[in-house]
Amino acid sequence: MTVTPAQPVTEAQRARYRRMVEVATMIVTTGGEDALQMSEMPALAEVSLATLYRYFPSKEHLLFAVVQQHLESLLARAHPSQRAGLTVRDRVAHNLLRAFDFDQRVPALGSVVRRLARLSDPAFRAERERVGRLQLDIVLKVAEPMAEYQRQLLSPVLHAAGGAIESWMAGLGSPDDVRFVIHTACRLLDLPPADVEADRALAAAPQR
């Protein structure tokens, strides 16, 4: 049975909720996902066990809240570069490279972000979609203005970058490999609109 987490309503509830997420973030950032133990959270966050499980029925729910807060913070601080002459490709590449820099500085939290983004459990579909939307919104915010056909190209660009970072996290590539993939994938954003439409038509055509 899927348990729906409660949402804080009063200011006191919101304060307790924030405190639990902040404590969990500190634990994950410094010790990794395995260091986060639900049995220890009530004492560390100064809440009851019932309060913890009312808002976070499982460890995954708490981790999703940690990731969501992290991404919402990034979105609030994101803004297009003011440097003159930057193309959409430059702005997207710069954002993805900064995100990878964070993964290198705080690999524990970066690993959680990546794992939850590909979590297949249907019970967390809404949370996974929310995380994916936030990640896309961050890129869109720093890359605007951009053409609609370039928006369509963001998905393969982000998939390529994400795959390279996950390979690096698994020890299958170097940081230089990741940066190379990011720069190369972002070149898709320079494709002529006609080429993008042609590839879409090819993808939709019946396969022989």
Sequence and secondary structure as in RCSB ss.txt:
>XXXX:A:sequence
MTVTPAQPVTEAQRARYRRMVEVATMIVTTGGEDALQMSEMPALAEVSLATLYRYFPSKEHLLFAVVQQHLESLL
ARAHPSQRAGLTVRDRVAHNLLRAFDFDQRVPALGSVVRRLARLSDPAFRAERERVGRLQLDIVLKVAEPMAEYQ
RQLLSPVLHAAGGAIESWMAGLGSPDDVRFVIHTACRLLDLPPADVEADRALAAAPQR
>XXXX:A:secstr
         SHHHHHHHHHHHHHHHHHHHHH GGG  GGGHHHHHT  HHHHHHH SSHHHHHHHHHHHHHHHHH
HH      TT  HHHHHHHHHHHHHHHHHHSHHHHHHHHHHHT   GGGHHHHHHHHHHHHHHHHHHH S  HHH
HHHHHHHHHHHHHHHHHHHTTSS HHHHHHHHHHHHGGGGS HHHHHHHHHHHHS   
